[in-house]
Structure formats: C-alpha cells, structure tokens
Amino acid sequence: MNILTTLILALGMSMDAFAAALGKGAVLKQVTLKEALRTGLIFGVIETLTPLIGWGLGIAASKYVMAWDHWIAFVLLTVLGGRMIVGGLRHCNDDDVPPERHGFMVLALTAVATSLDALAVGVGLAFLQVNIVLTAVTIGVSTTIMATTGMLIGRFIGPVLGKWAEILGGVVLVGIGTSILIEHLGLLN
C-alpha cells in the first residue's frame, strides 16, 4: 500500500470520529483547545490501537471478528446516542448549565464504537503486505486531527442549536451506528 492510499484510508477512518466529536463539542459549555486536544487524543489513540488489534485478530480468527464488528458498533453507538437524546430531551425545558467537559469513559466508549471499522480494516490488512504500525499511526494521527477539529467546530454549532445540540449529537451517533450496520449487512446493495 502506497502513502497516498494510506492517507486516503486514514481520512476515511477518521470521518466517524469527526462527526461524533462535532456532536460532543456542540453540547459543552465552552470548548477550549485543551479539551478539544484531549478528545482528539483519546479518539486518536483508540483509533491507532484498533487496526493493530484487528490485524492481530485477522491473523488469528478473522471470520469471527468480521461477523460481529458491525453489531457491536451499532449497539454501542445506539446506546450512547440514545443516552444523549434522552439527556437532551430532559434538559430542553431546564436551565441546566452545559457540562464543562465529557468524562473519559464516555469519550473512550464513543471512540471505541466509532473505531470498530478500523478494527475490521486491520483484519483485512492482515492479509496484505503493509506496514501495519505505520498505517495504524497514520490513521490515529488523522483521527486526532479530525476529532480535535470536530470539537472546535462543535463549539460554534452548540450556541446556534442551543439545548437541541445534545439531541442532534445523539441522532448523529445513532445514525453512524445504523449506517455501519446497513453497510455491513448489505441492505443498500
């Protein structure tokens, strides 16, 4: 795999993280560069590890991983998105102050859910002659940049959407999960 192919793959793998981070940034009281970088790094590190894990699993048992990755992503993203929607609906009539930052576990679970496609890509890369470490690091750096950018853009969207930003963020997560499931089940072919 050449460097251009690796960069295109990395950009494609980071788009889910961008969309999720956009929603996360929109619901915070104020997104600082420090918080955006923290979120970007959490997403980036997890997105770096998942193709490596997938590569290892691909060598060991690819048919089992590929059979379930889309269901795991769908369930995780739907649960996380559903929580955001319910939380947003509860707060629509309140004068609650938006959170200062998201908890590590919420960000990590969101990152894991959006990076399961990278796990599947890692499985596929196990059957090609690629430098898996370079590819995984490229995907991770791209994801860090995209998630950080998503958080920073989200801070401008949040004030426009107001309390509906959390609901929209939840809908985006559920949409990503549903898209992954539909794509893997081949329902649009």
NUDREN-764531 format. One line per 10 residues: number of its first residue (from 0); their letters; for each residue x, y, z of N, C-alpha, C, O. Coordinates in Angstrom, 1 decimal, always signed. Each point is the difference from the previous one (the first is absolute). Example, Ala and Ser with C-alpha at 12.3 -4.5 7.8 and 13.67 -1.06 7.14 Angstrom:
NUDREN-764531
0	as	+13.2 -5.7 +7.8 -0.9 +1.2 +0.0 +0.9 +1.2 +0.0 +1.0 +0.0 +0.7  -1.4 +1.1 -1.4 +0.9 +1.1 +0.0 -0.8 +1.1 +0.8 +0.5 +1.1 +0.1 $
This chain:
NUDREN-764531
0	mnilttlila	+0.9 -1.2 +0.0 -0.9 +1.2 +0.0 +0.9 +1.2 +0.0 +0.9 +0.1 +0.8  -1.1 +0.9 -1.7 +0.8 +1.2 -0.1 -0.5 +1.0 +1.0 -1.0 -0.2 +0.6  +1.7 +1.3 -0.5 -0.3 +1.0 +1.0 -1.3 +0.7 -0.3 -0.7 +0.4 +0.9  +0.4 -0.1 -2.2 -1.3 +0.6 -0.3 -1.2 -0.9 +0.4 -0.9 +0.5 +0.5  +1.0 -1.7 -0.8 -1.0 -1.0 +0.4 -0.2 +0.0 +1.5 -1.1 +0.0 +0.5  +2.2 +0.0 +0.2 +0.0 +0.0 +1.5 -0.6 +1.3 +0.5 -0.8 +0.0 +0.9  +1.1 +1.2 -1.5 -0.6 +1.2 +0.4 -1.5 +0.1 -0.2 -0.8 +0.4 +0.8  +0.4 -1.0 -2.0 -1.5 +0.0 -0.3 -0.7 -0.9 +1.0 -1.1 +0.3 +0.4  +1.7 -1.5 -0.1 -0.6 -0.9 +0.9 -0.1 +0.7 +1.4 -1.0 -0.1 +0.7  +2.1 +0.8 -0.3 +0.0 +0.7 +1.3 -1.1 +1.0 +0.1 -0.7 +0.1 +1.0 $
10	lgmsmdafaa	+0.5 +0.7 -2.1 -1.0 +1.0 +0.0 -1.4 -0.6 +0.1 -0.9 +0.4 +0.7  +0.7 -1.5 -1.5 -1.3 -0.7 +0.1 -0.3 -0.6 +1.3 -1.1 +0.1 +0.5  +2.1 -0.6 +0.2 -0.2 -0.6 +1.3 -0.3 +1.1 +1.1 -0.6 -0.3 +1.0  +1.1 +1.5 -1.3 -0.2 +1.0 +1.1 -1.3 +0.8 -0.2 -0.3 +0.9 +0.9  -0.5 -1.1 -1.9 -1.2 +0.8 -0.2 -1.1 -0.3 +1.1 -0.7 +1.0 +0.4  +0.6 -2.2 +0.0 -1.0 -0.3 +1.1 +0.4 +0.7 +1.3 -0.9 +0.6 +0.7  +2.2 -0.6 -0.5 +0.5 +0.7 +1.2 -0.3 +1.5 -0.1 -0.4 +0.7 +1.0  +0.6 -0.1 -2.2 -0.3 +1.4 -0.2 -1.5 +0.3 +0.3 -0.3 +1.0 +0.8  -0.6 -1.8 -1.3 -1.4 +0.2 +0.2 -0.4 -0.1 +1.5 -0.7 +0.8 +0.5  +1.3 -1.8 +0.1 -0.3 -0.2 +1.5 +0.5 +1.1 +0.8 -0.6 +0.5 +0.9 $
20	algkgavlkq	+1.9 +0.0 -1.2 +0.6 +1.1 +0.7 -0.8 +1.3 -0.2 -0.1 +0.8 +0.9  -0.4 -0.6 -2.1 -0.8 +1.2 -0.3 -1.2 +0.0 +1.0 -0.3 +1.1 +0.5  -0.4 -2.2 -0.4 -1.1 +0.0 +1.0 +0.4 +0.2 +1.4 -0.6 +0.7 +0.8  +1.8 -1.3 -0.4 +0.5 +0.1 +1.3 +0.3 +1.5 +0.3 -0.2 +0.5 +1.1  +0.9 +0.1 -2.1 +0.3 +1.4 +0.2 -1.1 +1.0 +0.1 +0.0 +1.0 +0.7  -1.1 -1.4 -1.4 -1.2 +0.9 +0.0 -0.7 +0.1 +1.3 -0.7 +0.9 +0.3  +0.8 -2.0 +0.6 -0.7 +0.0 +1.2 +0.7 +0.6 +1.2 -0.6 +0.2 +1.1  +1.9 +0.1 -1.3 +0.8 +0.5 +1.1 -0.3 +1.5 +0.2 -0.3 +0.7 -0.9  +0.5 -0.2 +2.2 -0.2 +1.4 +0.3 +1.0 +0.8 -0.8 -0.4 +1.0 -0.7  +1.6 -1.4 +0.7 +1.1 +0.7 -0.8 +1.0 -1.0 -0.3 +0.5 -0.8 +0.8 $
30	vtlkealrtg	-0.1 +0.7 -2.1 +1.1 -0.9 -0.4 +1.3 +0.7 -0.1 +0.2 +0.9 -0.8  +0.7 -1.3 +1.7 +1.3 +0.6 -0.1 +0.9 -0.8 -0.9 -0.3 -1.2 -0.3  +1.4 +1.7 -0.1 +0.9 -0.7 -0.8 +0.6 -1.2 +0.7 +0.1 -1.1 -0.5  +0.1 +1.2 +1.8 +0.4 -1.1 +0.9 -1.0 -1.1 +0.0 +0.4 -1.2 -0.2  -1.7 +1.5 +0.3 -1.0 -1.0 +0.0 -0.1 -0.7 -1.4 -0.2 -1.2 -0.1  +0.3 +2.0 -0.9 -0.1 -0.5 -1.4 +1.2 -1.0 -0.2 -0.2 -1.0 -0.6  +1.4 +1.4 +1.0 +1.1 -0.9 -0.2 -0.1 -1.2 +0.9 +0.4 -1.1 -0.5  -0.9 +1.2 +1.7 -0.2 -1.2 +0.8 -1.0 -1.0 -0.7 +0.3 -1.2 +0.0  -1.4 +1.8 -0.5 -0.9 -0.9 -0.7 +0.6 -0.6 -1.2 -0.1 -1.2 -0.3  +0.8 +2.0 -0.5 +0.7 -0.5 -1.2 +1.0 -1.1 +0.3 +0.1 -0.9 -0.7 $
40	lifgvietlt	+0.7 +1.1 +1.8 +1.0 -1.0 +0.4 -0.7 -1.3 +0.4 +0.5 -1.1 -0.3  -1.6 +1.2 +1.1 -0.7 -1.2 +0.4 -0.5 -0.8 -1.3 +0.2 -1.2 -0.1  -0.8 +1.9 -0.8 -0.5 -0.6 -1.2 +1.2 -0.5 -0.8 -0.1 -1.1 -0.5  +1.2 +1.9 +0.4 +1.1 -0.4 -0.9 +0.7 -1.2 +0.6 +0.4 -0.9 -0.8  -0.2 +0.8 +2.1 +0.7 -1.2 +0.6 -0.8 -1.2 -0.3 +0.5 -1.1 -0.3  -1.8 +1.2 +0.6 -0.8 -1.2 -0.2 -0.1 -0.4 -1.5 +0.1 -1.2 -0.3  -0.1 +2.2 -0.6 -0.1 -0.3 -1.4 +1.4 -0.6 -0.5 +0.0 -0.6 -1.0  +1.1 +0.9 +1.7 +1.3 -0.6 -0.3 +0.0 -1.4 +0.4 +0.5 -0.9 -0.7  -1.1 +0.6 +1.9 +0.1 -1.4 +0.5 -0.9 -0.9 -0.7 +0.3 -1.2 -0.1  -1.5 +1.6 -0.3 -0.9 -0.9 -0.6 +0.4 -0.7 -1.3 -0.2 -1.2 -0.1 $
50	pligwglgia	+0.9 +1.9 -0.8 +0.5 -0.8 -1.2 +1.1 -1.0 +0.4 +0.1 -1.1 -0.6  +0.7 +1.5 +1.6 +1.0 -1.0 +0.5 -0.6 -1.2 +0.6 +0.4 -1.2 -0.2  -1.5 +1.4 +1.0 -0.7 -1.1 +0.6 -0.7 -0.8 -1.1 +0.1 -1.3 +0.0  -0.7 +2.0 -0.9 -0.6 -0.7 -1.1 +0.9 -0.8 -0.9 -0.3 -1.1 -0.4  +1.5 +1.6 +0.2 +1.1 -0.7 -0.7 +0.3 -1.3 +0.7 +0.1 -1.0 -0.6  +0.1 +1.1 +1.9 +0.3 -1.2 +0.8 -1.1 -1.0 +0.0 +0.2 -1.2 -0.2  -1.4 +1.7 +0.3 -1.2 -0.9 -0.1 -0.2 -0.6 -1.4 -0.4 -1.1 -0.1  +0.8 +1.9 -0.9 -0.1 -0.4 -1.3 +0.9 -1.2 -0.3 -0.4 -0.9 -0.7  +1.5 +0.9 +1.3 +0.9 -1.1 -0.1 -0.5 -1.2 +0.7 +0.2 -1.2 -0.4  -0.9 +1.4 +1.5 -0.5 -1.1 +0.9 -1.4 -0.5 -0.4 -0.2 -1.2 -0.2 $
60	askyvmawdh	-0.7 +2.1 +0.0 -1.4 -0.4 -0.2 -0.8 +1.0 -0.7 -1.0 +0.5 +0.6  +1.3 -0.2 -1.8 -0.7 +1.1 -0.7 -1.5 -0.2 -0.2 -0.8 +1.0 +0.1  +0.4 -2.2 -0.4 -1.4 -0.2 -0.3 -0.9 +0.3 +1.2 -1.2 +0.4 -0.2  +1.7 -0.6 +1.4 -0.8 +0.3 +1.2 -0.1 +1.4 +0.3 -1.1 +0.5 +0.4  +2.2 +0.3 -0.6 +0.0 +1.4 +0.3 -0.9 +0.7 -1.1 -0.8 +0.9 +0.4  +0.9 -1.2 -1.6 -0.7 +0.6 -1.1 -1.5 -0.3 +0.1 -0.8 +0.9 -0.4  +0.4 -2.0 +1.0 -1.4 -0.3 +0.2 -0.7 +0.8 +1.0 -1.3 +0.2 -0.1  +2.0 +0.4 +1.0 -0.7 +0.7 +1.1 +0.4 +1.5 +0.2 -0.7 +0.7 +0.7  +1.7 -0.2 -1.4 +0.4 +1.4 +0.3 -1.1 +1.0 -0.3 -0.1 +1.0 +0.8  -0.7 -1.2 -1.8 -1.0 +1.0 -0.3 -1.1 +0.0 +1.0 -0.6 +1.1 +0.3 $
70	wiafvlltvl	+0.3 -2.2 +0.3 -1.0 -0.1 +1.0 +0.4 +0.7 +1.3 -0.7 +0.7 +0.7  +2.0 -0.9 -0.4 +0.6 +0.6 +1.2 +0.0 +1.5 -0.1 -0.5 +0.7 +0.9  +0.9 -0.2 -2.1 +0.0 +1.4 -0.3 -1.4 +0.6 +0.1 -0.2 +1.1 +0.6  -0.7 -1.8 -1.2 -1.4 +0.5 +0.0 -0.6 +0.1 +1.4 -0.6 +1.0 +0.3  +0.8 -2.0 +0.5 -0.5 +0.0 +1.4 +0.6 +1.1 +0.8 -0.7 +0.7 +0.7  +2.0 -0.6 -0.8 +0.7 +1.0 +0.8 -0.4 +1.4 -0.4 -0.3 +0.8 +0.9  +0.3 -0.5 -2.2 -0.4 +1.3 -0.4 -1.4 +0.3 +0.2 -0.4 +1.2 +0.3  -0.5 -2.2 -0.4 -1.4 +0.3 +0.3 -0.3 +0.2 +1.4 -0.7 +0.9 +0.4  +1.4 -1.6 +0.5 -0.2 +0.2 +1.5 +0.6 +1.4 +0.3 -0.7 +0.8 +0.7  +1.9 -0.5 -1.1 +0.6 +1.3 +0.3 -0.9 +1.2 -0.6 -0.2 +1.0 +0.7 $
80	ggrmivgglr	-0.2 -1.2 -2.0 -0.8 +1.0 -0.6 -1.4 +0.1 +0.7 -0.5 +1.2 +0.2  -0.1 -2.3 +0.2 -1.2 +0.0 +0.7 +0.1 +0.8 +1.3 -0.9 +0.7 +0.4  +2.0 -1.0 +0.3 +0.2 +0.7 +1.3 +0.1 +1.6 -0.3 -0.6 +0.7 +0.8  +1.2 -0.3 -1.8 +0.1 +1.4 -0.3 -1.3 +0.6 -0.4 -0.4 +1.1 +0.4  -0.4 -1.9 -1.2 -1.4 +0.5 -0.3 -0.8 +0.2 +1.2 -0.7 +1.0 +0.2  +0.6 -2.1 +0.6 -0.8 +0.1 +1.3 +0.5 +1.1 +0.9 -0.8 +0.8 +0.5  +2.1 -0.6 -0.4 +0.6 +1.0 +0.8 -0.4 +1.4 -0.5 -0.3 +0.9 +0.7  +0.3 -0.8 -2.1 -0.3 +1.3 -0.6 -1.5 +0.3 +0.2 -0.4 +1.2 +0.2  -0.4 -2.2 -0.3 -1.5 +0.2 +0.2 -0.3 +0.4 +1.4 -0.9 +0.8 +0.3  +1.6 -1.4 +0.6 -0.2 +0.4 +1.5 +0.4 +1.4 +0.3 -0.6 +0.7 +0.8 $
90	hcndddvppe	+1.6 -0.2 -1.6 +0.6 +1.3 +0.3 -0.6 +1.1 -0.8 +0.3 +1.2 +0.2  -1.2 -1.5 -1.2 -0.6 +1.0 -0.9 -0.8 +1.0 +0.8 +0.0 +1.2 -0.5  -0.6 -1.6 +1.5 -0.8 +1.0 +0.8 +0.7 +0.5 +1.2 -0.6 +0.9 +0.7  +1.7 -1.4 -0.4 +0.8 +0.5 +1.2 +0.9 +1.1 -0.4 +0.3 +0.3 -1.1  +0.2 +0.4 +2.1 +1.0 +1.0 -0.1 +1.4 -0.6 +0.4 +0.8 +0.8 +0.6  -0.6 -2.1 -0.8 +1.3 -0.6 +0.4 +1.1 +0.6 -0.7 -0.1 +0.4 -1.2  +1.2 -0.3 +1.9 +1.3 +0.5 -0.6 +0.6 -1.2 -0.8 +0.1 -1.1 +0.6  +0.3 +1.3 -1.8 +0.7 -1.1 -0.8 +1.3 -0.4 +0.8 +0.6 +0.7 +0.7  -0.2 -2.0 -1.0 +1.2 -0.5 +0.7 +1.2 +0.7 -0.5 +0.1 +0.5 -1.1  +0.9 -0.4 +2.0 +1.3 +0.6 -0.4 +0.8 -1.0 -0.9 +0.7 +0.5 -0.9 $
100	rhgfmvlalt	-0.8 -1.8 +1.2 +0.7 -1.0 -0.8 -0.7 -1.3 +0.1 -0.9 -0.2 +0.9  +1.2 -0.7 -1.8 -0.5 -1.3 +0.0 +0.9 -0.9 +0.8 +1.2 +0.2 +0.0  -1.8 -1.2 +0.6 +0.8 -1.0 +0.8 +0.8 -0.8 -0.9 -0.3 -0.3 -1.2  +1.4 -0.2 +1.7 +0.9 -0.9 -0.8 -0.7 -1.2 -0.5 +0.2 -0.4 -1.2  -1.0 -0.3 +2.0 -0.7 -1.2 -0.4 -1.0 +0.3 -1.2 -0.1 -0.8 -0.9  -0.6 +1.9 +1.0 -0.9 +0.3 -1.1 +0.7 +0.2 -1.3 -0.4 -0.5 -1.0  +1.5 +1.2 +1.1 +0.8 +0.3 -1.2 +0.7 -1.3 -0.5 +0.0 -0.3 -1.2  +0.5 -0.5 +2.1 +0.6 -1.3 -0.4 -1.0 -0.9 -0.6 +0.4 -0.7 -1.0  -1.6 +0.5 +1.6 -1.0 -0.9 -0.6 -0.4 +0.5 -1.4 -0.2 -0.8 -0.9  +0.0 +2.1 +0.8 -0.3 +0.6 -1.3 +1.1 -0.3 -1.0 -0.3 -0.3 -1.2 $
110	avatsldala	+1.5 +0.5 +1.6 +1.2 -0.2 -0.9 +0.0 -1.5 -0.4 +0.3 -0.3 -1.1  -0.5 -0.6 +2.1 +0.0 -1.4 -0.4 -1.1 -0.4 -1.0 +0.3 -0.6 -1.0  -1.4 +1.2 +1.3 -1.2 -0.3 -0.9 +0.3 +0.5 -1.4 -0.3 -0.7 -1.0  +0.9 +1.9 +0.9 +0.3 +0.5 -1.4 +1.2 -0.5 -0.6 +0.2 +0.2 -1.2  +0.6 -1.0 +1.9 +1.2 -0.5 -0.5 -0.1 -1.5 -0.3 +1.0 -0.6 -0.5  -2.1 +0.0 +0.6 -0.1 -1.4 -0.3 +0.1 -0.3 -1.5 +0.4 -1.1 -0.3  -0.7 +2.1 -0.5 +0.3 -0.2 -1.4 +1.5 -0.1 -0.3 +0.5 -0.7 -0.9  +0.3 +1.4 +1.7 +1.5 -0.1 -0.1 +0.4 -1.4 +0.5 +1.0 -0.5 -0.5  -1.7 -0.1 +1.4 +0.3 -1.4 +0.5 -0.2 -0.9 -1.2 +0.9 -0.9 -0.3  -2.0 +1.1 -0.4 -0.2 -0.9 -1.2 +1.0 +0.3 -1.1 +0.4 -1.0 -0.7 $
120	vgvglaflqv	+0.0 +2.2 +0.5 +1.0 +0.3 -1.0 +1.3 -0.6 +0.4 +0.7 -0.6 -0.8  -0.4 +0.6 +2.1 +1.2 -0.7 +0.5 +0.0 -1.5 -0.3 +1.0 -0.6 -0.4  -2.2 +0.0 +0.5 -0.1 -1.4 -0.4 +0.3 -0.2 -1.4 +0.8 -0.9 -0.4  -1.3 +1.8 -0.5 +0.3 -0.1 -1.4 +1.4 +0.2 -0.3 +0.6 -0.6 -0.9  +0.1 +1.5 +1.6 +1.4 +0.3 -0.3 +0.9 -1.1 +0.4 +1.1 -0.1 -0.4  -1.6 -0.8 +1.3 +0.8 -1.2 +0.3 +0.3 -0.9 -1.2 +0.9 -0.8 +0.1  -1.7 +0.9 -1.1 +0.2 -0.8 -1.2 +0.7 +0.7 -1.1 +0.2 -0.6 -1.1  +0.2 +1.8 +1.4 +0.8 +0.8 -1.0 +1.4 +0.2 +0.5 +0.2 -0.1 +1.2  +0.7 +0.5 -2.0 +1.3 +0.3 +0.4 +0.1 +1.5 +0.3 +0.3 +0.8 -0.9  -0.6 -0.4 +2.1 +0.0 +1.4 +0.4 +0.9 +0.2 +1.3 +0.1 -1.0 +0.7 $
130	nivltavtig	+0.3 +2.2 -0.6 +0.7 +0.3 +1.3 -1.2 +0.4 +0.9 -0.4 +1.2 +0.0  +0.0 -2.1 +0.8 -1.2 +0.2 +0.9 +0.2 +1.1 +1.0 -0.9 +0.7 +0.3  +2.1 -0.6 +0.2 +0.3 +1.0 +1.0 -0.1 +1.4 -0.6 -0.7 +0.9 +0.6  +1.3 -0.7 -1.8 -0.1 +1.3 -0.7 -1.4 +0.3 -0.3 -0.5 +1.1 +0.1  -0.2 -2.1 -0.6 -1.4 +0.2 -0.4 -0.9 +0.4 +1.2 -0.8 +0.9 -0.1  +1.0 -1.6 +1.2 -0.8 +0.3 +1.2 +0.3 +1.3 +0.6 -0.9 +0.8 +0.4  +2.2 -0.4 -0.4 +0.4 +1.3 +0.5 -0.6 +1.1 -0.9 -0.5 +1.1 +0.5  +0.5 -1.3 -1.8 -0.6 +1.0 -1.0 -1.5 +0.2 +0.3 -0.5 +1.1 +0.0  -0.2 -2.2 +0.2 -1.4 +0.0 +0.3 -0.2 +0.8 +1.3 -0.9 +0.8 +0.1  +1.7 -1.1 +0.9 -0.1 +0.6 +1.3 +0.2 +1.5 +0.0 -0.7 +0.8 +0.6 $
140	vsttimattg	+1.8 -0.4 -1.4 +0.3 +1.5 -0.1 -1.2 +0.7 -0.7 -0.4 +1.1 +0.4  +0.0 -1.7 -1.5 -1.2 +0.5 -0.8 -1.2 +0.2 +0.9 -0.7 +1.0 +0.0  +0.4 -2.0 +0.8 -1.1 +0.0 +0.9 +0.2 +1.1 +1.1 -1.0 +0.7 +0.3  +2.2 -0.6 +0.2 +0.2 +1.0 +1.0 -0.3 +1.4 -0.5 -0.6 +0.8 +0.6  +1.1 -0.5 -1.8 -0.2 +1.2 -0.7 -1.5 +0.3 -0.3 -0.6 +1.0 +0.3  -0.1 -2.1 -0.8 -1.4 +0.2 -0.4 -0.9 +0.1 +1.3 -0.9 +0.8 +0.0  +1.2 -1.5 +1.0 -0.8 +0.1 +1.3 +0.2 +1.3 +0.7 -1.0 +0.6 +0.5  +2.2 -0.1 -0.5 +0.3 +1.3 +0.6 -0.7 +1.1 -0.8 -0.6 +0.9 +0.6  +0.7 -1.0 -1.9 -0.7 +0.9 -0.9 -1.5 +0.0 +0.2 -0.7 +1.0 +0.1  +0.1 -2.2 +0.0 -1.4 -0.2 +0.3 -0.4 +0.7 +1.3 -1.1 +0.6 +0.0 $
150	mligrfigpv	+1.8 -0.8 +1.0 -0.3 +0.6 +1.3 +0.0 +1.6 -0.2 -0.9 +0.6 +0.5  +1.9 -0.1 -1.1 +0.1 +1.4 -0.2 -1.1 +0.6 -0.8 -0.5 +1.1 +0.3  +0.1 -1.8 -1.4 -1.1 +0.4 -0.8 -1.3 -0.1 +0.8 -0.9 +0.9 -0.1  +0.8 -1.9 +0.9 -1.2 -0.3 +0.8 -0.3 +1.2 +1.0 -1.1 +0.2 +0.3  +2.2 +0.4 +0.1 -0.3 +1.2 +1.0 -0.7 +1.1 -0.7 -0.7 +0.8 +0.7  +0.8 -0.7 -2.0 -0.7 +1.1 -0.7 -1.5 -0.5 -0.3 -0.9 +0.8 -0.1  +0.8 -2.1 -0.1 -1.4 -0.5 -0.3 -0.8 +0.0 +1.2 -1.2 +0.2 +0.0  +1.8 -0.5 +1.2 -0.7 -0.1 +1.3 -0.9 +1.2 +0.3 -1.2 -0.1 +0.3  +1.8 +1.3 -0.3 -0.8 +1.2 +0.3 -1.2 +0.2 -1.0 -1.0 +0.6 +0.3  +1.2 -1.0 -1.6 -1.0 +0.2 -1.0 -1.2 -0.9 +0.3 -1.1 +0.3 -0.1 $
160	lgkwaeilgg	+1.5 -1.6 +0.4 -1.0 -1.0 +0.3 -0.6 +0.1 +1.4 -1.1 -0.6 +0.3  +1.9 +1.2 +0.6 -0.5 +0.0 +1.4 -0.1 -1.3 +0.6 +0.9 -0.9 -0.2  -2.0 +0.6 +0.9 -0.1 -1.2 +0.8 -0.3 -1.2 -0.9 +0.0 -1.1 +0.4  -0.3 +1.4 -1.7 -0.3 -1.1 -1.0 +1.3 -0.6 -0.5 -0.1 -1.1 -0.7  +1.2 +1.6 +1.0 +1.3 -0.5 -0.5 +0.3 -1.4 +0.6 +0.4 -0.9 -0.8  -0.8 +0.6 +2.0 +0.2 -1.3 +0.6 -0.9 -1.0 -0.7 +0.4 -1.1 -0.3  -1.6 +1.5 +0.0 -0.9 -0.9 -0.8 +0.5 -0.3 -1.4 +0.1 -1.2 -0.4  +0.4 +2.2 -0.2 +0.6 -0.1 -1.4 +1.2 -0.9 +0.1 +0.2 -0.9 -0.9  +0.7 +1.1 +1.9 +1.1 -0.8 +0.1 -0.3 -1.5 +0.2 +0.6 -0.9 -0.5  -1.7 +0.6 +1.3 -0.4 -1.3 +0.2 -0.6 -0.6 -1.3 +0.3 -1.2 -0.3 $
170	vvlvgigtsi	-1.0 +2.0 -0.4 -0.6 -0.5 -1.3 +1.2 -0.4 -1.0 -0.1 -0.9 -0.7  +1.1 +1.8 +0.7 +1.2 -0.3 -0.8 +0.6 -1.3 +0.4 +0.4 -0.8 -0.9  -0.2 +0.5 +2.2 +0.6 -1.3 +0.4 -0.8 -1.2 -0.4 +0.5 -1.0 -0.5  -1.8 +1.2 +0.7 -1.0 -1.1 -0.4 +0.1 -0.2 -1.5 +0.0 -1.1 -0.5  +0.1 +2.2 -0.2 +0.1 -0.1 -1.5 +1.2 -0.6 -0.5 +0.0 -0.8 -0.9  +1.2 +1.1 +1.6 +1.2 -0.7 -0.4 -0.1 -1.5 +0.3 +0.4 -0.8 -0.9  -0.9 +0.4 +2.0 -0.2 -1.4 +0.4 -0.9 -0.7 -1.0 +0.3 -1.1 -0.5  -1.4 +1.7 +0.1 -0.9 -0.6 -0.9 +0.6 -0.1 -1.4 -0.1 -1.0 -0.7  +0.9 +2.0 +0.3 +0.7 +0.0 -1.3 +1.0 -1.1 +0.0 +0.1 -0.7 -1.1  +0.6 +0.5 +2.1 +1.0 -1.1 +0.1 -0.7 -1.4 -0.2 +0.4 -0.8 -0.7 $
180	liehlglln	-1.5 +0.7 +1.5 -0.8 -1.3 -0.1 -0.5 -0.2 -1.4 +0.1 -1.1 -0.5  -0.8 +2.1 -0.1 -0.5 -0.2 -1.3 +1.0 -0.3 -1.0 -0.1 -0.9 -0.9  +1.3 +1.6 +1.0 +1.1 -0.2 -1.0 +0.5 -1.5 +0.1 +0.2 -0.7 -1.0  +0.0 +0.2 +2.2 +0.5 -1.3 +0.2 -1.0 -1.1 -0.3 +0.4 -1.1 -0.4  -1.6 +1.4 +0.6 -1.1 -1.0 -0.3 -0.3 +0.0 -1.5 -0.7 -0.9 -0.5  +1.2 +1.9 -0.2 -0.2 +0.1 -1.5 -1.5 +0.3 -0.3 -0.5 -0.4 -1.1  -0.1 +1.2 +1.9 -1.5 +0.3 -0.2 -0.2 +1.0 -1.1 -1.1 +0.1 -0.5  +2.1 +0.6 +0.1 -0.2 +1.1 -1.0 +0.6 -0.5 -1.4 +0.0 +0.8 -0.9  +0.4 -2.0 +0.8 +0.5 -0.5 -1.3 -1.1 -0.3 -1.0 +0.3 -0.5 -1.1 $
